[in-house]
Amino acid sequence: MFEVKQTEEMLNKTFRLPASLLEELARIAEHEKVSVNNLVRQCCEYALSNMKTEK
């Protein structure tokens, strides 16, 4: 059965990134059939989850 899931509140934030990085992100997003926004969000979540921190 189809279930509508609530999503976390989304906010807008502007970031400045090098053109070469944006081009690479766009290529990857197109290849994976996801939006650039979705790809950047997933990259950030992965980086934060795998970041080494001093304890």
mmJSON file of the N, C-alpha and C atoms, coordinates in Angstrom:
{"data_MODEL":{"atom_site":{
"group_PDB":["ATOM","ATOM","ATOM","ATOM","ATOM","ATOM","ATOM","ATOM","ATOM","ATOM","ATOM","ATOM","ATOM","ATOM","ATOM","ATOM","ATOM","ATOM","ATOM","ATOM","ATOM","ATOM","ATOM","ATOM","ATOM","ATOM","ATOM","ATOM","ATOM","ATOM","ATOM","ATOM","ATOM","ATOM","ATOM","ATOM","ATOM","ATOM","ATOM","ATOM","ATOM","ATOM","ATOM","ATOM","ATOM","ATOM","ATOM","ATOM","ATOM","ATOM","ATOM","ATOM","ATOM","ATOM","ATOM","ATOM","ATOM","ATOM","ATOM","ATOM","ATOM","ATOM","ATOM","ATOM","ATOM","ATOM","ATOM","ATOM","ATOM","ATOM","ATOM","ATOM","ATOM","ATOM","ATOM","ATOM","ATOM","ATOM","ATOM","ATOM","ATOM","ATOM","ATOM","ATOM","ATOM","ATOM","ATOM","ATOM","ATOM","ATOM","ATOM","ATOM","ATOM","ATOM","ATOM","ATOM","ATOM","ATOM","ATOM","ATOM","ATOM","ATOM","ATOM","ATOM","ATOM","ATOM","ATOM","ATOM","ATOM","ATOM","ATOM","ATOM","ATOM","ATOM","ATOM","ATOM","ATOM","ATOM","ATOM","ATOM","ATOM","ATOM","ATOM","ATOM","ATOM","ATOM","ATOM","ATOM","ATOM","ATOM","ATOM","ATOM","ATOM","ATOM","ATOM","ATOM","ATOM","ATOM","ATOM","ATOM","ATOM","ATOM","ATOM","ATOM","ATOM","ATOM","ATOM","ATOM","ATOM","ATOM","ATOM","ATOM","ATOM","ATOM","ATOM","ATOM","ATOM","ATOM","ATOM","ATOM","ATOM","ATOM","ATOM","ATOM","ATOM"],
"id":[1,2,3,4,5,6,7,8,9,10,11,12,13,14,15,16,17,18,19,20,21,22,23,24,25,26,27,28,29,30,31,32,33,34,35,36,37,38,39,40,41,42,43,44,45,46,47,48,49,50,51,52,53,54,55,56,57,58,59,60,61,62,63,64,65,66,67,68,69,70,71,72,73,74,75,76,77,78,79,80,81,82,83,84,85,86,87,88,89,90,91,92,93,94,95,96,97,98,99,100,101,102,103,104,105,106,107,108,109,110,111,112,113,114,115,116,117,118,119,120,121,122,123,124,125,126,127,128,129,130,131,132,133,134,135,136,137,138,139,140,141,142,143,144,145,146,147,148,149,150,151,152,153,154,155,156,157,158,159,160,161,162,163,164,165],
"type_symbol":["N","C","C","N","C","C","N","C","C","N","C","C","N","C","C","N","C","C","N","C","C","N","C","C","N","C","C","N","C","C","N","C","C","N","C","C","N","C","C","N","C","C","N","C","C","N","C","C","N","C","C","N","C","C","N","C","C","N","C","C","N","C","C","N","C","C","N","C","C","N","C","C","N","C","C","N","C","C","N","C","C","N","C","C","N","C","C","N","C","C","N","C","C","N","C","C","N","C","C","N","C","C","N","C","C","N","C","C","N","C","C","N","C","C","N","C","C","N","C","C","N","C","C","N","C","C","N","C","C","N","C","C","N","C","C","N","C","C","N","C","C","N","C","C","N","C","C","N","C","C","N","C","C","N","C","C","N","C","C","N","C","C","N","C","C"],
"label_atom_id":["N","CA","C","N","CA","C","N","CA","C","N","CA","C","N","CA","C","N","CA","C","N","CA","C","N","CA","C","N","CA","C","N","CA","C","N","CA","C","N","CA","C","N","CA","C","N","CA","C","N","CA","C","N","CA","C","N","CA","C","N","CA","C","N","CA","C","N","CA","C","N","CA","C","N","CA","C","N","CA","C","N","CA","C","N","CA","C","N","CA","C","N","CA","C","N","CA","C","N","CA","C","N","CA","C","N","CA","C","N","CA","C","N","CA","C","N","CA","C","N","CA","C","N","CA","C","N","CA","C","N","CA","C","N","CA","C","N","CA","C","N","CA","C","N","CA","C","N","CA","C","N","CA","C","N","CA","C","N","CA","C","N","CA","C","N","CA","C","N","CA","C","N","CA","C","N","CA","C","N","CA","C","N","CA","C","N","CA","C","N","CA","C"],
"label_alt_id":[null,null,null,null,null,null,null,null,null,null,null,null,null,null,null,null,null,null,null,null,null,null,null,null,null,null,null,null,null,null,null,null,null,null,null,null,null,null,null,null,null,null,null,null,null,null,null,null,null,null,null,null,null,null,null,null,null,null,null,null,null,null,null,null,null,null,null,null,null,null,null,null,null,null,null,null,null,null,null,null,null,null,null,null,null,null,null,null,null,null,null,null,null,null,null,null,null,null,null,null,null,null,null,null,null,null,null,null,null,null,null,null,null,null,null,null,null,null,null,null,null,null,null,null,null,null,null,null,null,null,null,null,null,null,null,null,null,null,null,null,null,null,null,null,null,null,null,null,null,null,null,null,null,null,null,null,null,null,null,null,null,null,null,null,null],
"label_comp_id":["MET","MET","MET","PHE","PHE","PHE","GLU","GLU","GLU","VAL","VAL","VAL","LYS","LYS","LYS","GLN","GLN","GLN","THR","THR","THR","GLU","GLU","GLU","GLU","GLU","GLU","MET","MET","MET","LEU","LEU","LEU","ASN","ASN","ASN","LYS","LYS","LYS","THR","THR","THR","PHE","PHE","PHE","ARG","ARG","ARG","LEU","LEU","LEU","PRO","PRO","PRO","ALA","ALA","ALA","SER","SER","SER","LEU","LEU","LEU","LEU","LEU","LEU","GLU","GLU","GLU","GLU","GLU","GLU","LEU","LEU","LEU","ALA","ALA","ALA","ARG","ARG","ARG","ILE","ILE","ILE","ALA","ALA","ALA","GLU","GLU","GLU","HIS","HIS","HIS","GLU","GLU","GLU","LYS","LYS","LYS","VAL","VAL","VAL","SER","SER","SER","VAL","VAL","VAL","ASN","ASN","ASN","ASN","ASN","ASN","LEU","LEU","LEU","VAL","VAL","VAL","ARG","ARG","ARG","GLN","GLN","GLN","CYS","CYS","CYS","CYS","CYS","CYS","GLU","GLU","GLU","TYR","TYR","TYR","ALA","ALA","ALA","LEU","LEU","LEU","SER","SER","SER","ASN","ASN","ASN","MET","MET","MET","LYS","LYS","LYS","THR","THR","THR","GLU","GLU","GLU","LYS","LYS","LYS"],
"label_asym_id":["A","A","A","A","A","A","A","A","A","A","A","A","A","A","A","A","A","A","A","A","A","A","A","A","A","A","A","A","A","A","A","A","A","A","A","A","A","A","A","A","A","A","A","A","A","A","A","A","A","A","A","A","A","A","A","A","A","A","A","A","A","A","A","A","A","A","A","A","A","A","A","A","A","A","A","A","A","A","A","A","A","A","A","A","A","A","A","A","A","A","A","A","A","A","A","A","A","A","A","A","A","A","A","A","A","A","A","A","A","A","A","A","A","A","A","A","A","A","A","A","A","A","A","A","A","A","A","A","A","A","A","A","A","A","A","A","A","A","A","A","A","A","A","A","A","A","A","A","A","A","A","A","A","A","A","A","A","A","A","A","A","A","A","A","A"],
"label_entity_id":["1","1","1","1","1","1","1","1","1","1","1","1","1","1","1","1","1","1","1","1","1","1","1","1","1","1","1","1","1","1","1","1","1","1","1","1","1","1","1","1","1","1","1","1","1","1","1","1","1","1","1","1","1","1","1","1","1","1","1","1","1","1","1","1","1","1","1","1","1","1","1","1","1","1","1","1","1","1","1","1","1","1","1","1","1","1","1","1","1","1","1","1","1","1","1","1","1","1","1","1","1","1","1","1","1","1","1","1","1","1","1","1","1","1","1","1","1","1","1","1","1","1","1","1","1","1","1","1","1","1","1","1","1","1","1","1","1","1","1","1","1","1","1","1","1","1","1","1","1","1","1","1","1","1","1","1","1","1","1","1","1","1","1","1","1"],
"label_seq_id":[1,1,1,2,2,2,3,3,3,4,4,4,5,5,5,6,6,6,7,7,7,8,8,8,9,9,9,10,10,10,11,11,11,12,12,12,13,13,13,14,14,14,15,15,15,16,16,16,17,17,17,18,18,18,19,19,19,20,20,20,21,21,21,22,22,22,23,23,23,24,24,24,25,25,25,26,26,26,27,27,27,28,28,28,29,29,29,30,30,30,31,31,31,32,32,32,33,33,33,34,34,34,35,35,35,36,36,36,37,37,37,38,38,38,39,39,39,40,40,40,41,41,41,42,42,42,43,43,43,44,44,44,45,45,45,46,46,46,47,47,47,48,48,48,49,49,49,50,50,50,51,51,51,52,52,52,53,53,53,54,54,54,55,55,55],
"pdbx_PDB_ins_code":[null,null,null,null,null,null,null,null,null,null,null,null,null,null,null,null,null,null,null,null,null,null,null,null,null,null,null,null,null,null,null,null,null,null,null,null,null,null,null,null,null,null,null,null,null,null,null,null,null,null,null,null,null,null,null,null,null,null,null,null,null,null,null,null,null,null,null,null,null,null,null,null,null,null,null,null,null,null,null,null,null,null,null,null,null,null,null,null,null,null,null,null,null,null,null,null,null,null,null,null,null,null,null,null,null,null,null,null,null,null,null,null,null,null,null,null,null,null,null,null,null,null,null,null,null,null,null,null,null,null,null,null,null,null,null,null,null,null,null,null,null,null,null,null,null,null,null,null,null,null,null,null,null,null,null,null,null,null,null,null,null,null,null,null,null],
"Cartn_x":[0.845,0.0,0.892,0.506,1.245,1.087,2.203,2.184,2.905,2.241,2.854,3.691,4.979,5.882,6.167,6.214,6.566,8.073,8.477,9.905,10.334,11.608,12.176,12.027,11.841,11.732,12.991,12.819,13.944,14.088,15.32,15.625,16.538,16.524,17.404,18.663,19.794,21.079,21.894,22.561,23.371,24.826,25.463,26.886,27.57,28.801,29.596,30.592,30.555,31.434,32.17,33.378,34.113,33.313,33.422,32.692,33.015,34.278,34.665,33.961,33.782,33.09,31.609,30.997,29.588,29.368,30.298,30.193,30.283,31.206,31.35,30.106,29.583,28.36,27.195,27.088,26.011,26.141,27.371,27.595,27.199,27.625,27.315,25.807,25.175,23.731,22.967,23.367,22.7,22.887,24.098,24.387,23.576,23.418,22.696,21.194,20.768,19.348,18.763,19.505,19.039,19.29,18.68,18.93,20.289,20.858,22.123,21.917,20.778,20.482,20.498,19.846,19.802,21.212,22.019,23.391,24.22,24.135,24.902,24.47,23.168,22.67,23.234,23.211,23.738,25.244,25.971,27.416,27.703,26.956,27.151,26.822,25.713,25.339,26.407,26.925,27.969,29.23,29.64,30.858,30.734,29.599,29.401,29.363,28.759,28.679,30.034,30.933,32.229,33.394,33.083,34.114,34.795,36.109,36.856,36.855,36.512,36.493,37.4,37.973,38.805,37.899,38.236,37.401,38.073],
"Cartn_y":[-1.175,0.0,1.241,2.237,3.497,4.248,4.732,5.492,6.814,7.91,9.23,9.462,9.733,9.945,11.428,11.858,13.236,13.401,14.506,14.764,15.829,15.82,16.82,18.199,19.215,20.577,20.929,21.504,21.91,23.429,23.895,25.318,25.635,26.88,27.318,27.936,27.66,28.257,28.352,29.468,29.66,29.369,28.574,28.267,28.616,29.085,29.363,28.223,27.572,26.447,26.696,26.156,26.316,25.732,26.376,25.931,24.483,24.095,22.721,21.706,22.042,21.147,21.05,22.182,22.173,21.364,21.481,20.708,19.214,18.825,17.413,16.896,17.695,17.305,17.141,18.038,17.961,16.7,16.356,15.139,13.892,13.845,12.686,12.585,13.715,13.723,13.229,13.687,13.251,11.747,11.27,9.837,8.988,9.467,8.723,9.001,9.9,10.269,10.815,11.725,12.446,13.929,14.771,16.207,16.542,17.654,18.104,18.371,18.95,19.216,17.924,16.897,15.609,15.038,15.117,14.613,15.368,16.687,17.494,17.174,17.021,16.664,15.328,14.345,13.023,13.071,13.848,13.991,14.61,15.64,16.294,15.344,14.617,13.665,12.587,12.083,11.054,11.608,12.811,13.417,13.629,14.122,14.356,13.045,12.018,10.721,10.037,10.356,9.681,10.585,11.751,12.705,12.267,12.321,12.012,13.247,13.052,14.168,13.84,14.873,14.688,14.513,13.553,13.292,13.744],
"Cartn_z":[0.0,0.0,0.0,-0.777,-0.838,0.47,0.993,2.242,2.027,2.334,2.226,3.47,3.266,4.397,4.571,5.803,6.115,5.956,5.4,5.248,6.247,6.515,7.408,6.761,7.573,7.057,6.28,5.111,4.273,4.329,4.391,4.397,3.228,2.786,1.707,2.273,1.633,1.997,0.716,0.515,-0.681,-0.375,-1.239,-1.123,-2.428,-2.333,-3.521,-3.678,-4.841,-5.118,-6.425,-6.575,-7.827,-8.997,-10.155,-11.343,-11.68,-11.536,-11.874,-10.966,-9.7,-8.771,-9.135,-9.453,-9.844,-11.114,-12.065,-13.304,-13.015,-12.138,-11.789,-11.065,-10.138,-9.434,-10.414,-11.371,-12.361,-13.211,-13.604,-14.401,-13.607,-12.355,-11.509,-11.279,-10.973,-10.722,-11.949,-13.114,-14.344,-14.551,-14.342,-14.511,-13.537,-12.306,-11.267,-11.274,-12.157,-12.288,-10.981,-10.369,-9.184,-9.42,-8.615,-8.737,-8.125,-8.558,-7.975,-6.488,-6.132,-4.726,-3.908,-4.425,-3.734,-3.584,-4.629,-4.577,-3.543,-3.538,-2.582,-1.154,-0.927,0.404,0.853,-0.04,0.303,0.559,-0.239,-0.03,1.341,1.701,3.0,4.144,4.025,5.073,5.233,4.118,4.168,4.823,4.406,4.954,6.462,6.918,8.351,9.136,8.562,9.239,9.336,8.406,8.35,8.735,9.273,9.649,10.938,10.927,12.143,13.023,14.275,15.217,16.392,16.967,18.153,19.354,20.189,21.37,22.625],
"occupancy":[1.0,1.0,1.0,1.0,1.0,1.0,1.0,1.0,1.0,1.0,1.0,1.0,1.0,1.0,1.0,1.0,1.0,1.0,1.0,1.0,1.0,1.0,1.0,1.0,1.0,1.0,1.0,1.0,1.0,1.0,1.0,1.0,1.0,1.0,1.0,1.0,1.0,1.0,1.0,1.0,1.0,1.0,1.0,1.0,1.0,1.0,1.0,1.0,1.0,1.0,1.0,1.0,1.0,1.0,1.0,1.0,1.0,1.0,1.0,1.0,1.0,1.0,1.0,1.0,1.0,1.0,1.0,1.0,1.0,1.0,1.0,1.0,1.0,1.0,1.0,1.0,1.0,1.0,1.0,1.0,1.0,1.0,1.0,1.0,1.0,1.0,1.0,1.0,1.0,1.0,1.0,1.0,1.0,1.0,1.0,1.0,1.0,1.0,1.0,1.0,1.0,1.0,1.0,1.0,1.0,1.0,1.0,1.0,1.0,1.0,1.0,1.0,1.0,1.0,1.0,1.0,1.0,1.0,1.0,1.0,1.0,1.0,1.0,1.0,1.0,1.0,1.0,1.0,1.0,1.0,1.0,1.0,1.0,1.0,1.0,1.0,1.0,1.0,1.0,1.0,1.0,1.0,1.0,1.0,1.0,1.0,1.0,1.0,1.0,1.0,1.0,1.0,1.0,1.0,1.0,1.0,1.0,1.0,1.0,1.0,1.0,1.0,1.0,1.0,1.0],
"B_iso_or_equiv":[0.0,0.0,0.0,0.0,0.0,0.0,0.0,0.0,0.0,0.0,0.0,0.0,0.0,0.0,0.0,0.0,0.0,0.0,0.0,0.0,0.0,0.0,0.0,0.0,0.0,0.0,0.0,0.0,0.0,0.0,0.0,0.0,0.0,0.0,0.0,0.0,0.0,0.0,0.0,0.0,0.0,0.0,0.0,0.0,0.0,0.0,0.0,0.0,0.0,0.0,0.0,0.0,0.0,0.0,0.0,0.0,0.0,0.0,0.0,0.0,0.0,0.0,0.0,0.0,0.0,0.0,0.0,0.0,0.0,0.0,0.0,0.0,0.0,0.0,0.0,0.0,0.0,0.0,0.0,0.0,0.0,0.0,0.0,0.0,0.0,0.0,0.0,0.0,0.0,0.0,0.0,0.0,0.0,0.0,0.0,0.0,0.0,0.0,0.0,0.0,0.0,0.0,0.0,0.0,0.0,0.0,0.0,0.0,0.0,0.0,0.0,0.0,0.0,0.0,0.0,0.0,0.0,0.0,0.0,0.0,0.0,0.0,0.0,0.0,0.0,0.0,0.0,0.0,0.0,0.0,0.0,0.0,0.0,0.0,0.0,0.0,0.0,0.0,0.0,0.0,0.0,0.0,0.0,0.0,0.0,0.0,0.0,0.0,0.0,0.0,0.0,0.0,0.0,0.0,0.0,0.0,0.0,0.0,0.0,0.0,0.0,0.0,0.0,0.0,0.0],
"pdbx_formal_charge":[null,null,null,null,null,null,null,null,null,null,null,null,null,null,null,null,null,null,null,null,null,null,null,null,null,null,null,null,null,null,null,null,null,null,null,null,null,null,null,null,null,null,null,null,null,null,null,null,null,null,null,null,null,null,null,null,null,null,null,null,null,null,null,null,null,null,null,null,null,null,null,null,null,null,null,null,null,null,null,null,null,null,null,null,null,null,null,null,null,null,null,null,null,null,null,null,null,null,null,null,null,null,null,null,null,null,null,null,null,null,null,null,null,null,null,null,null,null,null,null,null,null,null,null,null,null,null,null,null,null,null,null,null,null,null,null,null,null,null,null,null,null,null,null,null,null,null,null,null,null,null,null,null,null,null,null,null,null,null,null,null,null,null,null,null],
"auth_seq_id":[1,1,1,2,2,2,3,3,3,4,4,4,5,5,5,6,6,6,7,7,7,8,8,8,9,9,9,10,10,10,11,11,11,12,12,12,13,13,13,14,14,14,15,15,15,16,16,16,17,17,17,18,18,18,19,19,19,20,20,20,21,21,21,22,22,22,23,23,23,24,24,24,25,25,25,26,26,26,27,27,27,28,28,28,29,29,29,30,30,30,31,31,31,32,32,32,33,33,33,34,34,34,35,35,35,36,36,36,37,37,37,38,38,38,39,39,39,40,40,40,41,41,41,42,42,42,43,43,43,44,44,44,45,45,45,46,46,46,47,47,47,48,48,48,49,49,49,50,50,50,51,51,51,52,52,52,53,53,53,54,54,54,55,55,55],
"auth_comp_id":["MET","MET","MET","PHE","PHE","PHE","GLU","GLU","GLU","VAL","VAL","VAL","LYS","LYS","LYS","GLN","GLN","GLN","THR","THR","THR","GLU","GLU","GLU","GLU","GLU","GLU","MET","MET","MET","LEU","LEU","LEU","ASN","ASN","ASN","LYS","LYS","LYS","THR","THR","THR","PHE","PHE","PHE","ARG","ARG","ARG","LEU","LEU","LEU","PRO","PRO","PRO","ALA","ALA","ALA","SER","SER","SER","LEU","LEU","LEU","LEU","LEU","LEU","GLU","GLU","GLU","GLU","GLU","GLU","LEU","LEU","LEU","ALA","ALA","ALA","ARG","ARG","ARG","ILE","ILE","ILE","ALA","ALA","ALA","GLU","GLU","GLU","HIS","HIS","HIS","GLU","GLU","GLU","LYS","LYS","LYS","VAL","VAL","VAL","SER","SER","SER","VAL","VAL","VAL","ASN","ASN","ASN","ASN","ASN","ASN","LEU","LEU","LEU","VAL","VAL","VAL","ARG","ARG","ARG","GLN","GLN","GLN","CYS","CYS","CYS","CYS","CYS","CYS","GLU","GLU","GLU","TYR","TYR","TYR","ALA","ALA","ALA","LEU","LEU","LEU","SER","SER","SER","ASN","ASN","ASN","MET","MET","MET","LYS","LYS","LYS","THR","THR","THR","GLU","GLU","GLU","LYS","LYS","LYS"],
"auth_asym_id":["A","A","A","A","A","A","A","A","A","A","A","A","A","A","A","A","A","A","A","A","A","A","A","A","A","A","A","A","A","A","A","A","A","A","A","A","A","A","A","A","A","A","A","A","A","A","A","A","A","A","A","A","A","A","A","A","A","A","A","A","A","A","A","A","A","A","A","A","A","A","A","A","A","A","A","A","A","A","A","A","A","A","A","A","A","A","A","A","A","A","A","A","A","A","A","A","A","A","A","A","A","A","A","A","A","A","A","A","A","A","A","A","A","A","A","A","A","A","A","A","A","A","A","A","A","A","A","A","A","A","A","A","A","A","A","A","A","A","A","A","A","A","A","A","A","A","A","A","A","A","A","A","A","A","A","A","A","A","A","A","A","A","A","A","A"],
"auth_atom_id":["N","CA","C","N","CA","C","N","CA","C","N","CA","C","N","CA","C","N","CA","C","N","CA","C","N","CA","C","N","CA","C","N","CA","C","N","CA","C","N","CA","C","N","CA","C","N","CA","C","N","CA","C","N","CA","C","N","CA","C","N","CA","C","N","CA","C","N","CA","C","N","CA","C","N","CA","C","N","CA","C","N","CA","C","N","CA","C","N","CA","C","N","CA","C","N","CA","C","N","CA","C","N","CA","C","N","CA","C","N","CA","C","N","CA","C","N","CA","C","N","CA","C","N","CA","C","N","CA","C","N","CA","C","N","CA","C","N","CA","C","N","CA","C","N","CA","C","N","CA","C","N","CA","C","N","CA","C","N","CA","C","N","CA","C","N","CA","C","N","CA","C","N","CA","C","N","CA","C","N","CA","C","N","CA","C","N","CA","C","N","CA","C"],
"pdbx_PDB_model_num":[1,1,1,1,1,1,1,1,1,1,1,1,1,1,1,1,1,1,1,1,1,1,1,1,1,1,1,1,1,1,1,1,1,1,1,1,1,1,1,1,1,1,1,1,1,1,1,1,1,1,1,1,1,1,1,1,1,1,1,1,1,1,1,1,1,1,1,1,1,1,1,1,1,1,1,1,1,1,1,1,1,1,1,1,1,1,1,1,1,1,1,1,1,1,1,1,1,1,1,1,1,1,1,1,1,1,1,1,1,1,1,1,1,1,1,1,1,1,1,1,1,1,1,1,1,1,1,1,1,1,1,1,1,1,1,1,1,1,1,1,1,1,1,1,1,1,1,1,1,1,1,1,1,1,1,1,1,1,1,1,1,1,1,1,1]
}}}
